[in-house]
């Protein structure tokens, strides 16, 4: 007994939706602006912490993408100043 693909709930290989060729939203400029704003506002935060803050704001962003933008923009975390010791 053969079942129809529609009855079985299966996709035909030609009907299956794919993500290939779908347009990705062009949010690159907004993301870059948010990353630089956070880096200036929170001076000691690194790219991983900024990634967590972006996710809290609702961005669906990968940490590798944030690191790539971080390096391209030349953002750096300032060195921590050591406490002066008495002699």
MARTI-364137 format. One record per atom (N, C-alpha, C): residue number from 1; residue in one letter; atom name; x, y, z. Coordinates in pm, 1 decimal, always signed. Layout:
<site NUM "A" "CA" <X Y Z>>,
...
***
This chain:
<site 1 "X" "N" <+83.6 -117.1 +0.0>>,
<site 1 "X" "CA" <+0.0 +0.0 +0.0>>,
<site 1 "X" "C" <+89.1 +124.8 +0.0>>,
<site 2 "X" "N" <+69.0 +209.4 -97.1>>,
<site 2 "X" "CA" <+149.0 +330.7 -108.7>>,
<site 2 "X" "C" <+70.2 +449.2 -54.3>>,
<site 3 "X" "N" <+140.7 +538.2 +15.9>>,
<site 3 "X" "CA" <+75.1 +658.0 +68.4>>,
<site 3 "X" "C" <+117.5 +778.6 -13.9>>,
<site 4 "X" "N" <+27.5 +868.6 -25.0>>,
<site 4 "X" "CA" <+57.4 +994.2 -91.2>>,
<site 4 "X" "C" <+146.6 +1076.5 +1.2>>,
<site 5 "X" "N" <+241.8 +1151.6 -53.4>>,
<site 5 "X" "CA" <+332.7 +1231.9 +28.3>>,
<site 5 "X" "C" <+257.9 +1337.8 +107.9>>,
<site 6 "X" "N" <+150.1 +1391.1 +49.7>>,
<site 6 "X" "CA" <+71.3 +1491.7 +120.5>>,
<site 6 "X" "C" <-1.9 +1431.4 +239.8>>,
<site 7 "X" "N" <-49.4 +1309.1 +224.1>>,
<site 7 "X" "CA" <-119.0 +1242.9 +333.2>>,
<site 7 "X" "C" <-22.7 +1206.2 +446.0>>,
<site 8 "X" "N" <+98.7 +1169.5 +410.8>>,
<site 8 "X" "CA" <+197.2 +1129.6 +510.4>>,
<site 8 "X" "C" <+259.8 +1250.1 +579.4>>,
<site 9 "X" "N" <+240.1 +1367.4 +522.5>>,
<site 9 "X" "CA" <+298.6 +1487.3 +581.2>>,
<site 9 "X" "C" <+444.1 +1508.0 +543.6>>,
<site 10 "X" "N" <+487.3 +1443.6 +437.2>>,
<site 10 "X" "CA" <+626.5 +1455.3 +392.3>>,
<site 10 "X" "C" <+636.1 +1559.6 +281.8>>,
<site 11 "X" "N" <+755.0 +1611.5 +265.9>>,
<site 11 "X" "CA" <+780.8 +1706.6 +158.8>>,
<site 11 "X" "C" <+833.1 +1632.5 +37.6>>,
<site 12 "X" "N" <+786.4 +1674.4 -76.4>>,
<site 12 "X" "CA" <+847.6 +1629.7 -199.7>>,
<site 12 "X" "C" <+977.8 +1707.6 -214.4>>,
<site 13 "X" "N" <+1080.4 +1650.1 -271.0>>,
<site 13 "X" "CA" <+1210.7 +1715.5 -276.7>>,
<site 13 "X" "C" <+1205.9 +1848.3 -353.2>>,
<site 14 "X" "N" <+1112.2 +1861.6 -445.7>>,
<site 14 "X" "CA" <+1102.2 +1985.4 -521.6>>,
<site 14 "X" "C" <+1017.7 +2089.2 -450.6>>,
<site 15 "X" "N" <+937.7 +2048.7 -353.2>>,
<site 15 "X" "CA" <+851.1 +2141.5 -282.0>>,
<site 15 "X" "C" <+910.6 +2189.4 -150.6>>,
<site 16 "X" "N" <+1019.5 +2126.1 -108.5>>,
<site 16 "X" "CA" <+1075.2 +2155.9 +23.1>>,
<site 16 "X" "C" <+1130.0 +2298.5 +27.6>>,
<site 17 "X" "N" <+1088.8 +2375.7 +126.7>>,
<site 17 "X" "CA" <+1142.6 +2512.3 +137.1>>,
<site 17 "X" "C" <+1288.0 +2508.1 +182.1>>,
<site 18 "X" "N" <+1366.9 +2597.1 +128.6>>,
<site 18 "X" "CA" <+1507.8 +2602.2 +168.1>>,
<site 18 "X" "C" <+1545.0 +2745.6 +202.6>>,
<site 19 "X" "N" <+1647.6 +2758.3 +283.8>>,
<site 19 "X" "CA" <+1694.7 +2890.4 +323.9>>,
<site 19 "X" "C" <+1789.3 +2949.0 +219.2>>,
<site 20 "X" "N" <+1833.0 +2866.9 +125.7>>,
<site 20 "X" "CA" <+1926.2 +2914.9 +24.9>>,
<site 20 "X" "C" <+1859.3 +3018.2 -64.1>>,
<site 21 "X" "N" <+1922.4 +3131.5 -79.5>>,
<site 21 "X" "CA" <+1871.0 +3235.1 -166.7>>,
<site 21 "X" "C" <+1778.8 +3333.1 -97.4>>,
<site 22 "X" "N" <+1749.9 +3311.7 +31.4>>,
<site 22 "X" "CA" <+1665.6 +3407.2 +101.7>>,
<site 22 "X" "C" <+1747.3 +3530.2 +136.8>>,
<site 23 "X" "N" <+1683.4 +3641.2 +136.3>>,
<site 23 "X" "CA" <+1749.3 +3768.0 +162.9>>,
<site 23 "X" "C" <+1771.3 +3784.4 +313.0>>,
<site 24 "X" "N" <+1895.0 +3810.4 +352.1>>,
<site 24 "X" "CA" <+1928.2 +3837.9 +491.6>>,
<site 24 "X" "C" <+1911.3 +3987.3 +513.0>>,
<site 25 "X" "N" <+1845.8 +4028.9 +621.0>>,
<site 25 "X" "CA" <+1825.9 +4172.6 +642.2>>,
<site 25 "X" "C" <+1958.7 +4245.8 +654.4>>,
<site 26 "X" "N" <+1966.7 +4360.9 +591.9>>,
<site 26 "X" "CA" <+2089.4 +4439.0 +591.2>>,
<site 26 "X" "C" <+2090.4 +4529.4 +714.6>>,
<site 27 "X" "N" <+2135.7 +4473.0 +825.1>>,
<site 27 "X" "CA" <+2139.5 +4546.5 +950.8>>,
<site 27 "X" "C" <+2282.7 +4573.0 +994.3>>,
<site 28 "X" "N" <+2374.0 +4563.4 +900.3>>,
<site 28 "X" "CA" <+2516.3 +4574.0 +932.1>>,
<site 28 "X" "C" <+2552.5 +4710.6 +990.9>>,
<site 29 "X" "N" <+2500.3 +4815.9 +932.2>>,
<site 29 "X" "CA" <+2532.7 +4950.7 +980.3>>,
<site 29 "X" "C" <+2476.4 +4975.4 +1120.0>>,
<site 30 "X" "N" <+2353.0 +4931.2 +1143.5>>,
<site 30 "X" "CA" <+2292.5 +4948.3 +1275.9>>,
<site 30 "X" "C" <+2367.4 +4868.4 +1381.7>>,
<site 31 "X" "N" <+2408.6 +4746.4 +1346.5>>,
<site 31 "X" "CA" <+2482.1 +4663.3 +1441.1>>,
<site 31 "X" "C" <+2617.7 +4724.6 +1472.8>>,
<site 32 "X" "N" <+2686.9 +4774.7 +1371.3>>,
<site 32 "X" "CA" <+2816.3 +4838.7 +1393.4>>,
<site 32 "X" "C" <+2801.9 +4960.8 +1482.5>>,
<site 33 "X" "N" <+2698.8 +5037.8 +1461.2>>,
<site 33 "X" "CA" <+2675.5 +5156.7 +1543.3>>,
<site 33 "X" "C" <+2645.7 +5117.5 +1688.1>>,
<site 34 "X" "N" <+2564.4 +5013.3 +1708.2>>,
<site 34 "X" "CA" <+2534.3 +4968.3 +1844.4>>,
<site 34 "X" "C" <+2659.6 +4916.1 +1914.6>>,
<site 35 "X" "N" <+2744.0 +4844.5 +1841.6>>,
<site 35 "X" "CA" <+2866.1 +4790.7 +1902.7>>,
<site 35 "X" "C" <+2959.3 +4903.3 +1944.1>>,
<site 36 "X" "N" <+2977.8 +5002.7 +1858.1>>,
<site 36 "X" "CA" <+3066.7 +5113.4 +1894.0>>,
<site 36 "X" "C" <+3008.9 +5196.9 +2007.4>>,
<site 37 "X" "N" <+2876.8 +5214.3 +2010.7>>,
<site 37 "X" "CA" <+2814.2 +5287.5 +2121.2>>,
<site 37 "X" "C" <+2835.5 +5215.7 +2253.4>>,
<site 38 "X" "N" <+2817.6 +5084.7 +2254.1>>,
<site 38 "X" "CA" <+2837.0 +5008.5 +2377.5>>,
<site 38 "X" "C" <+2983.1 +5007.2 +2419.9>>,
<site 39 "X" "N" <+3073.6 +5001.8 +2323.3>>,
<site 39 "X" "CA" <+3215.9 +5000.4 +2357.5>>,
<site 39 "X" "C" <+3258.1 +5133.5 +2419.3>>,
<site 40 "X" "N" <+3198.1 +5243.5 +2375.1>>,
<site 40 "X" "CA" <+3233.6 +5372.2 +2435.3>>,
<site 40 "X" "C" <+3162.0 +5393.1 +2568.0>>,
<site 41 "X" "N" <+3039.6 +5344.5 +2580.5>>,
<site 41 "X" "CA" <+2964.4 +5362.9 +2704.9>>,
<site 41 "X" "C" <+3020.0 +5274.4 +2816.9>>,
<site 42 "X" "N" <+3047.0 +5148.3 +2785.5>>,
<site 42 "X" "CA" <+3102.0 +5055.1 +2882.8>>,
<site 42 "X" "C" <+3247.3 +5030.2 +2844.9>>,
<site 43 "X" "N" <+3336.1 +5112.1 +2895.9>>,
<site 43 "X" "CA" <+3475.1 +5112.4 +2851.0>>,
<site 43 "X" "C" <+3551.5 +4984.0 +2875.0>>,
<site 44 "X" "N" <+3526.3 +4916.0 +2986.7>>,
<site 44 "X" "CA" <+3602.8 +4797.0 +3019.4>>,
<site 44 "X" "C" <+3538.9 +4668.3 +2968.6>>,
<site 45 "X" "N" <+3428.9 +4676.3 +2896.9>>,
<site 45 "X" "CA" <+3363.8 +4556.3 +2846.8>>,
<site 45 "X" "C" <+3431.9 +4511.4 +2718.1>>,
<site 46 "X" "N" <+3451.2 +4383.1 +2704.0>>,
<site 46 "X" "CA" <+3508.5 +4326.8 +2582.8>>,
<site 46 "X" "C" <+3400.9 +4286.0 +2484.8>>,
<site 47 "X" "N" <+3444.5 +4221.1 +2377.2>>,
<site 47 "X" "CA" <+3348.0 +4186.7 +2272.3>>,
<site 47 "X" "C" <+3251.6 +4077.3 +2317.5>>,
<site 48 "X" "N" <+3292.8 +3989.1 +2406.2>>,
<site 48 "X" "CA" <+3199.7 +3885.3 +2452.9>>,
<site 48 "X" "C" <+3090.5 +3943.4 +2540.4>>,
<site 49 "X" "N" <+3126.9 +4037.7 +2624.2>>,
<site 49 "X" "CA" <+3026.4 +4100.3 +2710.6>>,
<site 49 "X" "C" <+2931.6 +4186.7 +2628.0>>,
<site 50 "X" "N" <+2986.2 +4254.4 +2527.4>>,
<site 50 "X" "CA" <+2902.5 +4335.5 +2438.6>>,
<site 50 "X" "C" <+2807.6 +4245.5 +2359.3>>,
<site 51 "X" "N" <+2853.2 +4126.0 +2322.2>>,
<site 51 "X" "CA" <+2765.5 +4031.0 +2254.1>>,
<site 51 "X" "C" <+2647.5 +3993.6 +2342.4>>,
<site 52 "X" "N" <+2673.0 +3971.3 +2470.7>>,
<site 52 "X" "CA" <+2564.9 +3937.9 +2563.6>>,
<site 52 "X" "C" <+2467.0 +4054.4 +2577.8>>,
<site 53 "X" "N" <+2519.1 +4176.2 +2581.2>>,
<site 53 "X" "CA" <+2432.2 +4293.2 +2590.1>>,
<site 53 "X" "C" <+2347.3 +4309.7 +2464.0>>,
<site 54 "X" "N" <+2406.6 +4281.4 +2348.7>>,
<site 54 "X" "CA" <+2330.7 +4290.0 +2223.4>>,
<site 54 "X" "C" <+2218.1 +4187.7 +2221.8>>,
<site 55 "X" "N" <+2245.0 +4067.9 +2271.5>>,
<site 55 "X" "CA" <+2140.3 +3965.2 +2276.5>>,
<site 55 "X" "C" <+2030.3 +4006.4 +2373.0>>,
<site 56 "X" "N" <+2066.4 +4073.1 +2482.3>>,
<site 56 "X" "CA" <+1964.3 +4121.6 +2575.4>>,
<site 56 "X" "C" <+1876.9 +4229.1 +2511.4>>,
<site 57 "X" "N" <+1935.7 +4304.6 +2419.7>>,
<site 57 "X" "CA" <+1860.0 +4408.6 +2348.6>>,
<site 57 "X" "C" <+1771.8 +4353.1 +2238.2>>,
<site 58 "X" "N" <+1789.4 +4225.0 +2205.4>>,
<site 58 "X" "CA" <+1704.7 +4164.7 +2103.6>>,
<site 58 "X" "C" <+1774.9 +4133.3 +1972.9>>,
<site 59 "X" "N" <+1904.4 +4155.2 +1962.4>>,
<site 59 "X" "CA" <+1978.9 +4121.1 +1842.5>>,
<site 59 "X" "C" <+2000.2 +3970.1 +1840.2>>,
<site 60 "X" "N" <+1982.7 +3908.9 +1724.1>>,
<site 60 "X" "CA" <+2018.5 +3768.9 +1704.1>>,
<site 60 "X" "C" <+2153.3 +3769.4 +1633.9>>,
<site 61 "X" "N" <+2259.8 +3769.5 +1714.5>>,
<site 61 "X" "CA" <+2392.8 +3790.2 +1658.8>>,
<site 61 "X" "C" <+2487.1 +3685.0 +1715.6>>,
<site 62 "X" "N" <+2579.8 +3642.5 +1632.0>>,
<site 62 "X" "CA" <+2679.9 +3544.6 +1668.1>>,
<site 62 "X" "C" <+2802.3 +3616.0 +1725.4>>,
<site 63 "X" "N" <+2871.7 +3552.7 +1820.3>>,
<site 63 "X" "CA" <+2988.4 +3617.3 +1881.2>>,
<site 63 "X" "C" <+3101.0 +3636.3 +1781.3>>,
<site 64 "X" "N" <+3107.4 +3549.4 +1679.9>>,
<site 64 "X" "CA" <+3212.2 +3564.1 +1579.2>>,
<site 64 "X" "C" <+3189.1 +3687.1 +1492.4>>,
<site 65 "X" "N" <+3063.2 +3718.1 +1466.9>>,
<site 65 "X" "CA" <+3031.7 +3838.1 +1388.2>>,
<site 65 "X" "C" <+3067.7 +3964.3 +1465.5>>,
<site 66 "X" "N" <+3038.9 +3963.4 +1597.0>>,
<site 66 "X" "CA" <+3073.4 +4079.2 +1680.1>>,
<site 66 "X" "C" <+3224.4 +4095.0 +1687.2>>,
<site 67 "X" "N" <+3298.1 +3985.7 +1701.2>>,
<site 67 "X" "CA" <+3444.5 +3993.9 +1704.3>>,
<site 67 "X" "C" <+3499.8 +4048.4 +1573.8>>,
<site 68 "X" "N" <+3441.2 +4009.0 +1461.6>>,
<site 68 "X" "CA" <+3487.6 +4056.7 +1330.7>>,
<site 68 "X" "C" <+3465.3 +4207.2 +1317.2>>,
<site 69 "X" "N" <+3348.7 +4255.6 +1358.9>>,
<site 69 "X" "CA" <+3320.9 +4399.9 +1354.1>>,
<site 69 "X" "C" <+3409.7 +4473.7 +1453.2>>,
<site 70 "X" "N" <+3431.0 +4413.3 +1570.8>>,
<site 70 "X" "CA" <+3515.2 +4472.7 +1675.6>>,
<site 70 "X" "C" <+3656.6 +4498.4 +1622.0>>,
<site 71 "X" "N" <+3714.4 +4399.8 +1554.7>>,
<site 71 "X" "CA" <+3849.8 +4415.6 +1499.8>>,
<site 71 "X" "C" <+3852.6 +4515.6 +1385.6>>,
<site 72 "X" "N" <+3749.9 +4510.4 +1298.8>>,
<site 72 "X" "CA" <+3747.4 +4601.6 +1183.4>>,
<site 72 "X" "C" <+3736.8 +4746.7 +1226.2>>,
<site 73 "X" "N" <+3660.7 +4772.9 +1333.2>>,
<site 73 "X" "CA" <+3644.5 +4909.6 +1382.3>>,
<site 73 "X" "C" <+3762.6 +4954.6 +1468.4>>,
<site 74 "X" "N" <+3851.9 +4863.8 +1502.0>>,
<site 74 "X" "CA" <+3970.0 +4898.8 +1579.9>>,
<site 74 "X" "C" <+3939.3 +4924.1 +1726.6>>,
<site 75 "X" "N" <+3836.6 +4860.2 +1778.8>>,
<site 75 "X" "CA" <+3799.2 +4879.2 +1918.5>>,
<site 75 "X" "C" <+3890.8 +4796.1 +2007.8>>,
<site 76 "X" "N" <+3928.9 +4855.1 +2119.7>>,
<site 76 "X" "CA" <+4014.2 +4785.5 +2214.7>>,
<site 76 "X" "C" <+3969.0 +4817.3 +2355.1>>,
<site 77 "X" "N" <+3991.4 +4722.4 +2443.4>>,
<site 77 "X" "CA" <+3961.9 +4744.5 +2584.6>>,
<site 77 "X" "C" <+4086.0 +4807.5 +2646.8>>,
<site 78 "X" "N" <+4071.2 +4921.5 +2716.4>>,
<site 78 "X" "CA" <+4189.7 +4983.6 +2775.4>>,
<site 78 "X" "C" <+4250.5 +4895.3 +2883.2>>,
<site 79 "X" "N" <+4382.8 +4904.2 +2897.7>>,
<site 79 "X" "CA" <+4453.8 +4826.4 +2998.7>>,
<site 79 "X" "C" <+4410.3 +4869.2 +3136.8>>,
<site 80 "X" "N" <+4403.5 +4773.2 +3226.5>>,
<site 80 "X" "CA" <+4368.5 +4803.1 +3364.3>>,
<site 80 "X" "C" <+4491.0 +4862.1 +3433.2>>,
<site 81 "X" "N" <+4471.4 +4975.9 +3496.8>>,
<site 81 "X" "CA" <+4583.4 +5040.7 +3564.2>>,
<site 81 "X" "C" <+4607.7 +4972.8 +3697.6>>,
<site 82 "X" "N" <+4733.2 +4941.1 +3723.8>>,
<site 82 "X" "CA" <+4765.0 +4874.8 +3847.6>>,
<site 82 "X" "C" <+4768.8 +4976.0 +3961.4>>,
<site 83 "X" "N" <+4744.0 +4926.3 +4081.8>>,
<site 83 "X" "CA" <+4750.9 +5011.9 +4198.2>>,
<site 83 "X" "C" <+4896.9 +5043.4 +4229.1>>,
<site 84 "X" "N" <+4920.5 +5165.1 +4270.5>>,
<site 84 "X" "CA" <+5058.9 +5202.6 +4303.4>>,
<site 84 "X" "C" <+5094.4 +5144.8 +4440.0>>,
<site 85 "X" "N" <+5211.9 +5088.3 +4445.5>>,
<site 85 "X" "CA" <+5257.0 +5028.4 +4570.1>>,
<site 85 "X" "C" <+5345.1 +5125.2 +4646.6>>,
<site 86 "X" "N" <+5343.3 +5110.3 +4774.4>>,
<site 86 "X" "CA" <+5434.2 +5190.1 +4856.5>>,
<site 86 "X" "C" <+5571.5 +5126.7 +4856.5>>,
<site 87 "X" "N" <+5671.8 +5211.6 +4867.2>>,
<site 87 "X" "CA" <+5809.3 +5158.5 +4872.1>>,
<site 87 "X" "C" <+5852.7 +5132.9 +5012.4>>,
***
